[in-house]
Amino acid sequence: MLFIARFEDRPAAQHLRVANQAAHDGYVEAHKTHILVSGPLRRDDLGNPVGGLWYINADNRTAAERLCHEAPFWTAGPWDKVTLMCQQAPTHAYANMRIACL
């Protein structure tokens, strides 16, 4: 199953991000067969992260939640909240087809 995980940082948690960045990067690399896409979300032009986004391949929701909650940014404290959304794979041949009407 495919999931999108949208993480939100705690207020004033930049120092926790900096302190745990190497551990977080190692975790993502170690789980790259499940964390297909990852990166920070930025709100302002200063480039400070305010959260993160992962595209996850997991057997079920419980496995996706475990992956999120064992991440160093979760256990060390920069991330305060995660929203997990299931993304259904197409079930028929025409699911991803777009048609333009003229």
N, C-alpha and C positions, 0 to 999 in steps of 0.2 A: 504494500500500500504506500501511497505517496502522501506526505504531509508537508505543510508549510508551518514553521514555527516562527512566531514574531515575538522577540524578547524586548522588554522595556527595562531600562536602567533605573536604579534608585537615584533620587536627586543627589547631586554632589558626589557621585561615585567614580569620577574619573581616576582618582588615585588608586582605587581598587582594580580598575581596568589595567592601568600601567603596571602595577605590581604583579598581576596574574596573566599578562599577555602571553608570555612564553609557554606557560602551562596550558593555557587555552588553545594556542596554536598547535601544540603537541597533541592535545586531545582530539581536535578536529582532524588532524593528519592521521592519527591512529584509527579513526572511525570514518575514513573517507569512502568506504564502501556503503555507508549508511547516510552520511552527511554529504549530499551530492553537490550542494552549493551553500556557501556561507559568506557572511560579510556584515560589517557594521552598518547601522542606519544613522544618518547624520541629519540634524534639523537646521543647523545654522551654517553660515559661511566661514565660521572659525574652524570647522572640521571636527568638532568634538562629537564623539559617538553618543547617541542617546538610547541605543538598543542594538539589536541584531536580527538577522533573518537567516533561517536555514531552510533548505529544501531537503527533506528526509525521506529515505526509502527504508521502511520498517515493516515487519510482519503484521503488526497491529498497533493500536493506539498506546497500549501499555508499554511496548518496546520503545516507541517514539518518546513517550513521556520520560521513561528511564534515561534515555540518551540525553534529553534536555536537562534533567535534574541531577545528572552526574557530572555535568560539564563544570570546569573550574570557575567560569564566570558565574555560575549559579551557586556553587558551594562556597565560593569566596566572597560573594555578596554584591558584585556590581549589578547583576540582573535581579530584578524584583518580581517580574511577572512574565509569564509566557502564555501566548494564545496559540493553540495548536488546531490547525484546520486540515481536515482530510480532503485530499484531491483525488477524485475518482478518475481512473484511467478510462479512455474511450471504450465503449462496449460494442460498437459496431463500426463498420468500414467508413461510414460517412460522418462520424462524430466530430472530426476536426476540419471538415470541409466548409469553406466560406463561399458564398454565392453573392456576386454583385448584381444588383438589379439596375438596369439602365433606364 
